[in-house]
Amino acid sequence: MLRSCTAGLRSIWALRGRREGAPRLSMDLQPARRLFSTEKVIHKDWALPNPSWSKDLKLLFDQFMKKCEDGSWERLPSYKRTSTQESEDFKTYFLDPKLVEEERLSQAQLFTRGFEDGLGFEYVIFKNNDEKRTVCLFQGGPYLQGVPGLLHGGAMATMIDIALGSCTGGAVMTANLNINFKRPVPLCSVVVINSQLDKLEGRKLFLSCNVRSVDEKTLYSEATGLFIKLDPEKSST
Ligand SMILES: CCCCCCCC/C=C\CCCCCCCC(=O)SCCNC(=O)CCNC(=O)[C@H](O)C(C)(C)COP(=O)(O)OP(=O)(O)OC[C@H]1O[C@@H](n2cnc3c(N)ncnc32)[C@H](O)[C@@H]1OP(=O)(O)O
């Protein structure tokens, strides 16, 4: 684990070094080209391996991709911004134009995808629709540090929220999230979040998950969540 962490850090530093040494291309781009490259970033699927992924993460990714071959599992793509029907639903219910300026909104992106490769949240989620469960493979980078050398609990909570949410499908909001942090997570290590839908009661979805090390020997956290399907008749703002 330690070896993969340092290897991960080394490749992150290598990437940063390259980036810092390189000219800041975006400043020199013509507007049309800038728009094109922004579009490309927006439509990029981030739930795919990049050079910062540790051996552990790549290995698990390959194992789950194999499970996808017979259709029982699927890899969920992940974008900085989403143009799916689901996000349209969120806009309908929650976006009061008075609350967020149009210009600010055009800059919006999912904050877990706002870091450069390897520095923040590296993750991919696989879903088993029949079993109503997901597996999230997560490597928290050096910018997610809390206590020195350890992953910040808020970063873990964020990933738990996303992992539980990925079990729901459709337009939902987190109403309650309850986490027991049992062991600290080493920074840059890979954890596996197993989530499942336990109960559906009207608009209420009750979910639970656990967070374990790759070798499954360490139980880092356990959590439950209540998600509420949005009611099209209601607006929260
Ligand atoms: C989440 C997954 C997304 C899926 C993928 C979509 C694609 C998107 C793209 C990319 C993925 C990105 C993923 C990001 C994930 C981010 C998630 C978040 O960070 S969410 C922000 C934090 N959460 C809030 O800010 C909610 C604030 N709260 C509310 O807006 C409302 O309270 C809401 C919508 C949750 C419920 O309000 P009401 O008016 O619709 O419903 P009422 O009538 O109050 O409650 C319905 C039932 O639920 C119970 N309930 C509500 N809240 C409860 C609570 N905290 N504890 C227990 N019960 C509760 C109530 O008692 C009621 O129960 P009875 O039907 O009477 O049995």
The ligand as an SDF file (V2000), in Angstrom:
LIG
                    3D

 67 69  0  0  0  0  0  0  0  0999 V2000
  -27.4210   12.7010   -4.8610 C   0  0  0  0  0  0  0  0  0  0  0  0
  -27.1780   11.8240   -6.0230 C   0  0  0  0  0  0  0  0  0  0  0  0
  -27.4280   12.4260   -7.3220 C   0  0  0  0  0  0  0  0  0  0  0  0
  -27.8730   11.4710   -8.3820 C   0  0  0  0  0  0  0  0  0  0  0  0
  -27.2750   11.6770   -9.7210 C   0  0  0  0  0  0  0  0  0  0  0  0
  -27.8970   12.8000  -10.5210 C   0  0  0  0  0  0  0  0  0  0  0  0
  -27.0300   13.3090  -11.6070 C   0  0  0  0  0  0  0  0  0  0  0  0
  -26.2600   14.5120  -11.1520 C   0  0  0  0  0  0  0  0  0  0  0  0
  -24.9200   14.5940  -11.7030 C   0  0  0  0  0  0  0  0  0  0  0  0
  -23.7840   14.2230  -11.0560 C   0  0  0  0  0  0  0  0  0  0  0  0
  -23.7900   13.5250   -9.7420 C   0  0  0  0  0  0  0  0  0  0  0  0
  -23.4370   14.4220   -8.6550 C   0  0  0  0  0  0  0  0  0  0  0  0
  -23.6930   13.8060   -7.3240 C   0  0  0  0  0  0  0  0  0  0  0  0
  -23.6970   14.8820   -6.3380 C   0  0  0  0  0  0  0  0  0  0  0  0
  -24.3300   14.4390   -5.0840 C   0  0  0  0  0  0  0  0  0  0  0  0
  -24.5990   15.6200   -4.2670 C   0  0  0  0  0  0  0  0  0  0  0  0
  -25.6540   15.3300   -3.2740 C   0  0  0  0  0  0  0  0  0  0  0  0
  -25.8970   16.5410   -2.4460 C   0  0  0  0  0  0  0  0  0  0  0  0
  -24.9750   17.1590   -2.0460 O   0  0  0  0  0  0  0  0  0  0  0  0
  -27.4580   17.0310   -2.1470 S   0  0  0  0  0  0  0  0  0  0  0  0
  -27.2380   18.5490   -1.2290 C   0  0  0  0  0  0  0  0  0  0  0  0
  -27.4040   18.3470    0.2180 C   0  0  0  0  0  0  0  0  0  0  0  0
  -28.7940   18.1540    0.4980 N   0  0  0  0  0  0  0  0  0  0  0  0
  -29.6330   19.1910    0.5280 C   0  0  0  0  0  0  0  0  0  0  0  0
  -29.2940   20.3180    0.3620 O   0  0  0  0  0  0  0  0  0  0  0  0
  -31.0690   18.8230    0.7720 C   0  0  0  0  0  0  0  0  0  0  0  0
  -31.8080   19.9390    1.4620 C   0  0  0  0  0  0  0  0  0  0  0  0
  -33.1290   19.4650    1.7960 N   0  0  0  0  0  0  0  0  0  0  0  0
  -34.1420   19.5580    0.9280 C   0  0  0  0  0  0  0  0  0  0  0  0
  -34.0140   20.1360   -0.1480 O   0  0  0  0  0  0  0  0  0  0  0  0
  -35.4270   18.9260    1.3240 C   0  0  0  0  0  0  0  0  0  0  0  0
  -35.4580   18.7320    2.7090 O   0  0  0  0  0  0  0  0  0  0  0  0
  -35.6240   17.5530    0.6380 C   0  0  0  0  0  0  0  0  0  0  0  0
  -35.6600   17.7280   -0.9090 C   0  0  0  0  0  0  0  0  0  0  0  0
  -34.5260   16.5440    1.0100 C   0  0  0  0  0  0  0  0  0  0  0  0
  -36.9590   16.9760    1.0700 C   0  0  0  0  0  0  0  0  0  0  0  0
  -37.8920   17.9910    0.9690 O   0  0  0  0  0  0  0  0  0  0  0  0
  -39.3370   17.7140    0.3530 P   0  0  0  0  0  0  0  0  0  0  0  0
  -40.1430   18.9470    0.6220 O   0  0  0  0  0  0  0  0  0  0  0  0
  -39.2550   17.2730   -1.0660 O   0  0  0  0  0  0  0  0  0  0  0  0
  -39.9070   16.4770    1.1550 O   0  0  0  0  0  0  0  0  0  0  0  0
  -40.4020   16.3850    2.6730 P   0  0  0  0  0  0  0  0  0  0  0  0
  -41.8840   16.3160    2.6370 O   0  0  0  0  0  0  0  0  0  0  0  0
  -39.7640   17.3880    3.5570 O   0  0  0  0  0  0  0  0  0  0  0  0
  -39.7950   14.9550    3.0860 O   0  0  0  0  0  0  0  0  0  0  0  0
  -40.2320   13.7800    2.4110 C   0  0  0  0  0  0  0  0  0  0  0  0
  -40.1630   12.6600    3.4110 C   0  0  0  0  0  0  0  0  0  0  0  0
  -38.7960   12.5100    3.8500 O   0  0  0  0  0  0  0  0  0  0  0  0
  -38.7050   12.7160    5.2900 C   0  0  0  0  0  0  0  0  0  0  0  0
  -37.4670   13.4250    5.5680 N   0  0  0  0  0  0  0  0  0  0  0  0
  -36.9820   14.5220    4.9510 C   0  0  0  0  0  0  0  0  0  0  0  0
  -35.8270   14.8770    5.4750 N   0  0  0  0  0  0  0  0  0  0  0  0
  -35.5430   13.9840    6.4410 C   0  0  0  0  0  0  0  0  0  0  0  0
  -34.4720   13.8100    7.3270 C   0  0  0  0  0  0  0  0  0  0  0  0
  -33.4150   14.6320    7.3290 N   0  0  0  0  0  0  0  0  0  0  0  0
  -34.5050   12.7680    8.1900 N   0  0  0  0  0  0  0  0  0  0  0  0
  -35.5560   11.9010    8.2000 C   0  0  0  0  0  0  0  0  0  0  0  0
  -36.6250   12.0170    7.3680 N   0  0  0  0  0  0  0  0  0  0  0  0
  -36.6090   13.0410    6.5050 C   0  0  0  0  0  0  0  0  0  0  0  0
  -39.9310   13.5400    5.6290 C   0  0  0  0  0  0  0  0  0  0  0  0
  -40.2890   13.3630    6.9880 O   0  0  0  0  0  0  0  0  0  0  0  0
  -40.9610   12.9530    4.6770 C   0  0  0  0  0  0  0  0  0  0  0  0
  -41.3480   11.7180    5.2120 O   0  0  0  0  0  0  0  0  0  0  0  0
  -42.8500   11.1680    5.0150 P   0  0  0  0  0  0  0  0  0  0  0  0
  -43.1200   11.0980    3.5240 O   0  0  0  0  0  0  0  0  0  0  0  0
  -43.7410   12.1660    5.6950 O   0  0  0  0  0  0  0  0  0  0  0  0
  -42.8580    9.8080    5.6660 O   0  0  0  0  0  0  0  0  0  0  0  0
  1  2  1  0
  2  3  1  0
  3  4  1  0
  4  5  1  0
  5  6  1  0
  6  7  1  0
  7  8  1  0
  8  9  1  0
  9 10  2  0
 10 11  1  0
 11 12  1  0
 12 13  1  0
 13 14  1  0
 14 15  1  0
 15 16  1  0
 16 17  1  0
 17 18  1  0
 18 19  2  0
 18 20  1  0
 20 21  1  0
 21 22  1  0
 22 23  1  0
 23 24  1  0
 24 25  2  0
 24 26  1  0
 26 27  1  0
 27 28  1  0
 28 29  1  0
 29 30  2  0
 29 31  1  0
 31 32  1  0
 31 33  1  0
 33 34  1  0
 33 35  1  0
 33 36  1  0
 36 37  1  0
 37 38  1  0
 38 39  2  0
 38 40  1  0
 38 41  1  0
 41 42  1  0
 42 43  2  0
 42 44  1  0
 42 45  1  0
 45 46  1  0
 46 47  1  0
 47 48  1  0
 47 62  1  0
 48 49  1  0
 49 50  1  0
 49 60  1  0
 50 51  1  0
 50 59  1  0
 51 52  2  0
 52 53  1  0
 53 54  1  0
 53 59  2  0
 54 55  1  0
 54 56  2  0
 56 57  1  0
 57 58  2  0
 58 59  1  0
 60 61  1  0
 60 62  1  0
 62 63  1  0
 63 64  1  0
 64 65  2  0
 64 66  1  0
 64 67  1  0
M  END
$$$$
